[in-house]
Amino acid sequence: MTGLPRVAVLGVDAATAAATISLVDGGLAVAAFSAGPVPPAAHDRLAAYGCADQVVAVSPDTLRLLTAGPAAPPFEVHGVRADPRLPASPPSPSAKEAGAGSGAGGGYGAEAGGDLLGVFDAVVLGVDTARLGPGGPHSPRFGGVFDLAAAWVFHVDGAPELAGARGRWIGEYLRGRYAPPEPAAMSARPALLGRSTRGGVRAELAELDRELRAGHARAARLGYRLPTPPPPLAPADPAPTA
């Protein structure tokens, strides 16, 4: 990968729309994929920031994510483009067959079909698309955002204000402006607020701001290096036959 990473946002709702705007505002190349029509509120928010043209409508049940290796980028986004002039309809039997057996974390292969929508370095998943990630919908996460089961997979949810801040957090990391803690420390903090949710969104934003300041200091010590995704693992050699 050279330069800044390309980011795919899978699923468009109020939270992922806010995160998309933050990522674009951070100078990253972003494409958002909506499984079905974009909710009006999310479309209006994206349009207000000039980001509506970065959304690709995909026929329901055809959107899927493939990885080059076990839980590592690059990521292929597949799906059947929806015709905005027609109402959404169920996928054809051939489309369903193409998706069979190519669930989260599946490697590239013949099952990918001819519906490739793009290849990306990083992926952001919403509530309705978390199941597409290599680690599944309940993967361990740092701060509820950094997927610890899959490199360069991120999650956003919650109120738009919080989701927008989380999008900026992701963008700061991908641009080398934020460095996360050591893996053991990340695993110990599935939520930045720990068990307490008192204070609501305002408390979460304050805690995220503290983590960003700490991560900025770590990045400064590293010389603001762009992060490098781990190489995909090579498939194991087949066992010799007798």
N, C-alpha and C positions, 0 to 999 in steps of 0.2 A: 504494500500500500504506500502510495506517495501522497503528500499533502494531507489535507483534512479528510476525515472519513466521511463516507456517504451513509446517510441514516434513513432507515425505513421505519415508518410509524404504522403499525398494523391495528386497524380499528379506529374509527373516528367518533368520538363523543365529546362532551364538554371538557373532560380532563385532557384527553390526548390532543384536542384542538389547541388548548392553552399551552401544552408542552411543545407542540409543533411550532407555534408562533415564537416561543422562546428560543428554540433551536435555530430557526431561520434568522431570528434577530442576532444570534451569536455567530452568524456567518457560515453555518454548515449547510451542505446540500442535503435537502430533505424531500422525501416523497412519502405521502400518506395514502394508505389504502383502506377504503371504506367497504366493509362487507354489507352491501346493500346501500340504500339511499343515505346520504349524510343528514343527520338530524338538523332541523332548521336552525336551532340555536347555535350549534357548532358551526354550521355553514356561515351564518351571519358573523360570528366571531372571526372566522378565518378570512372572510371577505373584507371585513373592516381593516384587517392588517395586510391585505393584498396577498394572502396565502391560499385562497380558494383554488387557484389553478394548479396547486401542487397536490391535489387530491385525485386519486384514481378510484373510480367506482368499480367494484368487483361484484359479480353475481354472488348471492348468498350461498354459503356452504362450499365455495370453491377456493377460498383464500387459504393458503397454507405456506409453511415455512420449511425450507430444507437447509441443512448445513453441510459444509464440505467434509466435515469429520465430526467426531463426538463432541458436541457442545462447543464448537469453535467457529469463528468467522472464516471465510466470507459466508454470507447468507443469501440464499435464493428465495425470492418471493414469487409464488405462483398463484394463478387464479384466472378466471375467465372475465375479461372486461365486460362490464355492463353497458348496454346502449342507453344513454340517458334519455333517449326519445321513447323508450319502451318501458312498461312497468316491470319491476323485478319479477323473475320467475325462477322456479327451482332449477338446479343444474341438470343437464342431460345425463342419461345413464353413463355415457362415455366419460363425462367429466367426473362422475362419482367413482368410476372404476380407476381413473387416472390418479385420484387422491387416495385410493385404498392402499394401505401398507406404507404410506409415505408420511406418517405422522411426525410429531415433534422429534427433532434430532435425527431424522433419517438422512442418509447420505445421498449425494447426487446419483442419479441413475436413470434407467429407462423409464421408471415410473414417473419421472418428473413431467413427462409429456411435453407438448409444445406450447404451454401457456405461461412461459417465463415472463414475469413482469419487470424484473430487475435483479441485479446483484449488489449487495450492500455490505458495508463493513460493520455496521451496528444496527440493532433493532430495538425499537421501543414498543412495548405491548401495553394495551389497556386491559380493563377488567374483563371484557368479553373475548379478548384474544390471548390472555395469559396461557390458556391451554395449548396454544401453538408453540410455545417456547420449548427448547430442548429439555428443560427441567420440569415441565408440566406446570399446572396452575398453582401448585402449592410449593414451588421451589423456594429454598432458603434465600433470603435477601438481606442486604445491608441497607438499613434505613428505609426498607420497603421498596427500594428502587434498584440497587445494584444486584443483579441475579448472581448468586454464588455458585449455581450449578452450571452456568453457561457464560463464557466470556463475552463481553460486549452485548449482553442482553439486559435491557432495563425495563422497569415497570412504572407506570404512572396511574394514579387514581385520585379520588378525593375532589374537593372543591376546586374550581378553576384557578383560584388564587394560589392554592398549594401546589396544584399540578404544574402551573406555570413556573413556580419556583423550582420544582423538581426538574423541569425541562432545562432551566438555566444551570442547575447542578450537573446534569448530564453533559450539557454543552461545555461547561467549564472543564470537566474531566477530558472530554474528547479533544479539546483545544490545548491541553497541557497546562491549563491554569489551575487545576485542582488535582492533588494527588491523594488517593484514599489511604486509610491506615493499613497496617499489615493484615494479611488474611485472617489470622486468629482473632484480631480485634474486630474485624468486620463481621465474622461469624457470630461474635458475642453480642452484636447489636442489630437484631432483626428490625427494631424500630428505634429511631433516635431518641424517642422519649421513654424507652423502656416499657414498663407495664402501665405507666400512668398516661391517661389521655386528658387529664384535667387541663383546662385552658384552651382546648379545641385547636382550631386552625392557627390562631395567633401564637400559641405555645409551640406548635410544630414548626412554624416559620422561624421563630426565634432560635429553636434548637438547630434547624437547618442552617441558619445564618452562622451560628457558632461553629458548626462542622465545616462550612465553607471557609471560614477564616483560618481554621486549623489546617485545612487542606491546601489553602493558598500558601501558607507558610511552608508546608512540606514540599509543595511544587517549587517554591523559590529556592529551597536548598538543593533541589535536583536540577536547577537551571531551566525550569519550565519546559522540560522535554515533552514532546508529543508522546502520548502513550502508544505502546506497540501491542497489538493483539497477539496472543500466543498462536504459534503455528498449529494447524489442524493435525491431529494424530493420524499417522499412516495406518491403514487397516492391517490387522495382524495377518501374517502369512498363514495359509491353511496348513493344518496339521498333516504331516506326511502320512500317506497311506501305506499299510503293510503290504 
